[in-house]
Amino acid sequence: MRIESDEDVFEPIVRGITQTGVRLANERAVLTLIAGIPGVSNADIARRSGLGPQTTARILTDLEARDLIIRGDVLRGRRGQPATPYRLNPDGGYSLGVQIGWQHFEVLLQNIAGEPVAATRRCYPYPDPHTVFAEIASDVETLLSGLSQDQRGRLAGIGVTSPGNFGPLLERLGAPGDIRAKWAKIDIGARMAAETNLPTLWVNDGNAAAWREITAHPTPRPKGVAGFFVGTFVGGGIVSEGSLLEGPYGNAADLGAIIVHDRAGRPAYLHLLASLHALVQRILDAEGAAPSGPVHKWNWAALEPHVALWLDDAGHALAQAVLTTTAMVEIDLATINGDLPESILTRLLNSTRAHLADLPELLSHRPRLAPGLGGPSAAVVGAAQLLLFRRHFSRAWDLFEAEAGK
């Protein structure tokens, strides 16, 4: 559900920064350096952040007192003063990620160091708002029951992710009309907060998966990344210069909604050509039986005649979407990820590369294509990460990107 704001677009940039804001920005810069370069020394933190040694030492002492970081053994035998390495304290904070997907929901508990603690996943034919929130709330409580009282006190809340608009695509999954109408009226973040009594941040699933891609990428990370996620439908998002392109309502860079042409030259949404739904529809049109159960357990060998044709069509559509995205937003890297077996994902990437090479040259450059690193749970991991990132870390990745690989 889209909620419009009465705030003028220029209002935020004319506000001043208080001394408290400066102190918080410096603290976040230091914590971001430690997160991005585990084991970074106190001297390197001061050098990379541009903060003075005394300011850096004061911030490190405060972060350590709050159990957000831990120090390692002093490194001796180097030039200058002995250096102390710092890392995030895994017990320093926790977050929950919740994905309400087209045909499954997933709940993840992870710590501030990005390590998973526990997770659950349940499948369904389509998301039913009458039952899904209560089921998620039950799984949330089950996961939290494994935390101590102190650990629960360090829980930031829930990062919940879903498609920005379930809309007409629900009908293609066989959902009754009242289900679609019900979703149109629900503020998912507010509903999740009400069901769990926890602070909640909502983020579009394509954006959450794209955020997971940039955090999973080794340093130095590219300036512009477009992440495509092939699941029941196609999710997608863009990270440009360390920031998600979310738009005023959180649904910008909806790459699955890009219009492309099928092999007959007819316009269609990427959702309907490159998704698992498109594969299932192809099977049904050939009077075959639709596969059921978890995607990784499908009998892919038996489906091969349909899979081969689908991979060709999907690669053709994805190649067009990659170039369209590049024309709108400068990207250095386009990743193809999905809820697919690794062998199928590799073939999809190769098909996209082949079709991209066949498209005419016009743009000043073409982005590099690579497999996604976020895995099949990229969206739920990204949502959990975003909540912690916005609670504790700097928005400016450039603080450490330029030198992180040195």
C-alpha positions in Angstrom: 0.0 0.0 0.0 1.5 3.3 -1.1 1.3 6.1 1.5 2.0 9.6 0.2 3.7 12.3 2.2 2.8 16.0 2.6 6.5 17.0 3.0 8.0 19.2 0.4 10.8 17.4 -1.6 13.4 20.1 -0.6 12.4 20.3 3.1 14.9 17.7 4.4 18.0 19.3 2.8 17.5 22.7 4.4 17.6 21.4 7.9 20.8 22.0 9.9 22.9 19.3 11.6 23.2 19.5 15.4 26.3 18.6 17.3 24.6 15.4 18.3 24.1 14.6 14.6 27.8 15.1 13.9 28.8 12.9 16.8 26.4 10.2 15.6 27.7 10.4 12.0 31.3 10.0 13.2 30.3 7.0 15.3 28.6 5.4 12.4 31.6 6.0 10.2 33.8 4.2 12.6 31.4 1.3 13.0 31.0 1.0 9.2 34.7 0.8 8.8 34.9 -2.1 11.3 32.0 -3.9 9.6 33.5 -3.5 6.2 37.1 -4.4 7.1 37.0 -6.9 10.0 40.3 -6.6 12.0 41.0 -3.0 11.0 43.3 -1.3 13.4 42.7 1.8 15.5 45.3 3.7 13.4 43.8 2.6 10.1 40.3 3.7 11.3 41.6 7.2 12.1 43.4 7.4 8.7 40.6 6.1 6.6 37.8 8.1 8.3 39.8 11.3 8.5 39.1 11.6 12.3 41.8 12.6 14.7 43.4 9.8 16.8 41.9 11.1 20.1 38.4 11.3 18.5 38.8 7.8 17.1 40.0 6.5 20.5 37.0 8.1 22.3 34.5 6.6 19.8 36.1 3.1 20.0 36.0 3.2 23.8 32.3 4.1 23.7 31.5 1.4 21.1 33.3 -1.2 23.2 31.6 -0.1 26.4 28.2 -0.7 24.6 29.4 -4.1 23.5 29.1 -3.3 19.8 32.7 -4.1 19.0 35.5 -6.3 20.4 39.2 -5.8 20.3 41.8 -8.4 19.4 45.3 -8.9 20.6 47.6 -5.9 20.1 49.6 -6.3 16.8 53.3 -5.7 17.5 56.4 -5.8 15.3 55.2 -3.2 12.9 56.3 0.4 12.3 55.0 3.0 14.7 52.8 2.4 17.7 51.4 -1.1 18.3 48.0 -1.5 16.6 44.8 -2.9 18.1 42.4 -4.7 15.7 38.7 -4.4 16.1 35.7 -6.5 14.9 32.0 -6.3 15.4 30.7 -8.1 18.5 28.3 -10.7 17.2 26.2 -10.4 20.4 26.1 -6.6 20.0 22.8 -6.5 18.1 20.2 -8.7 16.4 17.5 -8.2 13.8 14.7 -10.3 12.3 14.1 -10.5 8.6 10.7 -11.4 7.3 9.9 -12.0 3.6 6.3 -12.3 2.5 6.8 -13.8 -0.9 4.4 -14.8 -3.7 4.5 -18.5 -2.7 6.4 -18.7 0.6 7.3 -16.7 3.7 10.6 -16.8 5.4 11.7 -15.6 8.9 15.3 -15.1 9.7 17.1 -14.1 13.0 20.7 -12.8 12.5 23.2 -11.0 14.5 24.9 -7.7 13.8 27.9 -9.4 12.2 25.6 -10.8 9.5 25.6 -14.4 10.9 22.3 -16.3 10.8 21.1 -17.6 14.1 17.9 -19.4 13.1 15.3 -19.4 10.3 12.0 -20.8 9.2 10.3 -21.1 5.8 6.7 -22.1 4.8 5.2 -22.5 1.4 1.7 -21.7 0.1 -0.1 -21.3 -3.3 -0.5 -17.6 -2.7 -0.2 -15.2 0.3 -3.4 -15.0 2.3 -3.5 -11.9 4.5 -6.1 -13.6 6.8 -3.6 -16.1 8.0 0.0 -15.2 7.0 0.6 -12.5 9.6 -0.4 -14.7 12.5 1.7 -17.5 11.2 4.7 -15.2 10.9 4.2 -13.8 14.4 4.2 -17.4 15.7 7.5 -18.2 14.0 9.0 -14.9 15.2 8.3 -15.8 18.8 9.7 -19.3 18.3 13.0 -17.9 16.9 13.2 -15.3 19.7 12.6 -17.9 22.4 16.2 -19.0 21.8 17.6 -15.6 22.9 18.5 -14.6 26.4 16.9 -11.6 28.0 20.0 -9.5 27.3 20.1 -10.6 23.7 16.4 -9.8 23.2 17.1 -6.3 24.6 19.6 -5.9 21.7 17.0 -6.7 19.1 16.6 -3.9 16.6 13.2 -5.1 15.3 12.0 -6.6 12.1 13.0 -5.8 8.5 10.0 -7.0 6.5 10.0 -7.3 2.8 7.4 -8.1 0.1 6.5 -7.1 -3.4 5.5 -3.4 -3.5 2.2 -4.4 -5.1 0.8 -7.9 -5.1 -1.9 -6.6 -7.5 -3.0 -8.4 -10.7 -0.2 -11.0 -10.5 -2.0 -12.7 -7.6 -4.8 -13.7 -10.0 -2.2 -15.6 -12.0 -1.5 -17.7 -8.9 -5.2 -18.5 -8.6 -5.9 -16.2 -5.7 -9.6 -15.1 -5.3 -10.4 -11.5 -6.0 -11.0 -10.7 -2.3 -7.4 -11.6 -1.5 -6.1 -9.0 -4.0 -8.5 -6.4 -2.7 -7.4 -7.1 0.9 -3.7 -6.7 0.2 -4.4 -3.4 -1.5 -5.6 -2.0 1.8 -2.8 -3.3 4.0 0.2 -1.4 5.2 2.5 -4.4 5.6 5.0 -2.7 7.9 2.3 -1.4 10.3 0.5 -4.7 10.3 3.7 -6.7 11.1 4.5 -4.3 13.9 1.0 -4.7 15.4 1.2 -8.5 15.2 4.6 -8.8 16.8 4.9 -5.7 19.0 8.3 -5.0 17.5 9.6 -2.0 15.6 9.3 -2.7 11.9 10.9 -1.4 8.7 9.3 -2.3 5.3 11.4 -2.6 2.2 10.5 -3.8 -1.3 11.7 -7.3 -1.9 13.7 -6.4 -5.0 15.5 -3.7 -3.1 16.2 -6.0 -0.2 17.7 -8.6 -2.5 19.8 -6.0 -4.3 21.1 -4.7 -0.9 22.1 -8.3 -0.1 24.0 -8.5 -3.4 26.1 -5.4 -2.7 26.9 -6.5 0.9 27.9 -10.0 -0.3 30.2 -8.6 -3.0 33.9 -8.5 -2.1 35.6 -5.1 -1.8 36.1 -2.9 -3.7 32.4 -2.9 -4.5 31.2 -1.5 -7.8 29.6 1.9 -7.8 26.4 0.8 -9.6 24.8 -2.6 -9.3 21.5 -3.9 -10.7 20.3 -7.1 -9.1 17.8 -9.3 -10.8 16.1 -12.1 -8.8 14.2 -14.8 -10.6 11.6 -16.5 -8.4 7.8 -17.0 -8.8 8.1 -13.6 -10.5 11.1 -11.3 -11.1 12.4 -9.0 -8.4 15.0 -6.4 -8.9 16.7 -3.4 -7.4 19.6 -1.0 -7.9 22.3 0.2 -5.5 24.0 3.3 -6.8 27.1 4.8 -5.0 26.2 2.8 -1.8 22.5 3.8 -1.7 19.4 1.9 -2.6 17.2 3.6 -5.3 14.0 3.3 -3.4 12.0 6.3 -4.6 9.6 8.3 -2.4 7.3 5.3 -1.8 9.9 2.5 -1.7 9.1 0.9 -5.0 11.6 2.5 -7.4 13.8 0.2 -9.6 11.0 -2.4 -9.9 13.0 -4.2 -12.6 10.5 -7.0 -13.0 8.0 -4.5 -14.3 10.2 -3.4 -17.2 8.5 -3.8 -20.6 10.5 -6.1 -22.9 9.6 -7.9 -26.2 9.1 -11.7 -26.5 10.6 -13.6 -29.4 7.6 -12.7 -31.6 8.2 -9.0 -30.9 5.2 -8.6 -28.6 5.5 -6.3 -25.6 5.4 -8.0 -22.2 6.5 -7.5 -18.6 9.7 -9.1 -17.6 7.7 -10.9 -14.9 5.8 -12.9 -17.5 8.8 -14.0 -19.5 11.7 -14.6 -17.2 10.0 -16.0 -14.0 9.3 -19.5 -12.7 5.6 -18.7 -13.3 6.5 -18.3 -17.0 8.1 -21.7 -16.9 5.1 -23.3 -15.2 2.7 -21.7 -17.6 4.7 -23.1 -20.5 4.4 -26.6 -19.0 0.7 -26.2 -18.5 0.2 -24.9 -22.1 1.9 -28.1 -23.3 -0.7 -30.0 -21.2 2.0 -31.1 -18.7 1.6 -31.3 -15.0 2.9 -28.3 -13.0 5.7 -29.1 -10.7 5.0 -28.7 -7.0 7.0 -28.4 -3.8 10.3 -26.6 -3.2 11.9 -25.5 -6.5 15.2 -27.2 -5.7 13.4 -30.5 -5.4 11.6 -30.3 -8.8 12.5 -33.0 -11.3 14.5 -30.7 -13.5 15.7 -33.5 -15.8 12.2 -34.5 -16.6 11.3 -30.8 -17.3 14.2 -30.3 -19.6 12.3 -29.9 -22.9 10.4 -27.0 -21.3 13.3 -25.7 -19.3 15.6 -25.3 -22.4 13.0 -23.2 -24.2 12.2 -21.1 -21.1 15.9 -20.4 -20.5 16.3 -19.1 -24.0 13.2 -16.8 -23.7 14.2 -15.7 -20.2 17.7 -14.8 -21.3 16.3 -12.9 -24.3 14.1 -10.9 -21.9 16.7 -10.3 -19.2 19.2 -9.0 -21.8 16.8 -6.3 -22.8 16.0 -5.4 -19.2 19.8 -5.1 -18.4 20.3 -2.6 -21.3 17.1 -0.7 -20.4 18.4 -0.4 -16.8 21.8 0.7 -18.0 20.3 3.4 -20.1 18.4 4.8 -17.1 21.0 4.4 -14.3 24.7 3.9 -14.8 25.5 0.4 -13.6 28.8 -1.4 -13.7 27.4 -4.8 -12.7 24.2 -6.7 -13.3 23.7 -9.8 -11.3 21.4 -12.7 -12.0 20.2 -14.5 -8.9 17.2 -16.6 -8.0 15.4 -19.4 -6.2 16.9 -21.9 -8.6 19.3 -24.8 -8.6 22.9 -23.6 -9.3 23.1 -25.4 -12.6 19.9 -23.8 -13.9 21.0 -20.4 -12.7 24.3 -20.8 -14.5 22.5 -21.7 -17.7 20.2 -18.6 -17.3 23.2 -16.4 -16.9 24.8 -17.8 -20.0 21.6 -17.4 -22.0 21.4 -13.7 -20.9 25.0 -13.1 -21.9 24.5 -14.6 -25.3 21.4 -12.5 -26.0 23.1 -9.4 -24.7 25.9 -9.9 -27.2 23.3 -10.1 -30.0 21.7 -6.7 -29.1 23.0 -3.7 -31.1 25.6 -1.4 -29.7 24.5 2.1 -28.7 25.2 2.8 -25.1 28.6 4.1 -24.0 29.2 0.9 -22.1 27.7 -2.4 -21.1 27.7 -3.7 -17.6 29.5 -6.8 -16.6 27.1 -9.8 -16.0 27.8 -12.1 -13.0 25.9 -14.6 -10.9 24.3 -13.2 -7.8 26.0 -13.9 -4.5 23.0 -13.4 -2.2 21.6 -16.9 -2.6 17.9 -17.9 -2.6 17.2 -16.1 0.6 18.7 -12.8 -0.6 15.6 -10.7 0.1 15.0 -11.8 3.7 18.8 -11.5 4.5 18.8 -8.0 2.9 15.8 -6.9 4.9 17.4 -8.0 8.2 20.7 -6.3 7.2 19.0 -3.0 6.2 17.4 -2.7 9.6 20.7 -3.0 11.4 22.5 -0.9 8.8 20.1 2.0 9.3 20.2 1.7 13.0 24.0 1.5 13.5 26.0 2.2 10.3 26.9 5.1 8.0 25.1 5.7 4.8 28.4 6.5 3.1 30.1 3.4 1.9 32.8 5.5 0.3 34.4 5.9 3.7 36.2 2.6 3.2 35.5 1.4 -0.3 38.4 3.1 -2.0 41.0 1.6 0.3 39.4 -1.5 1.6 41.2 -3.8 -0.7 44.7 -2.5 0.3 
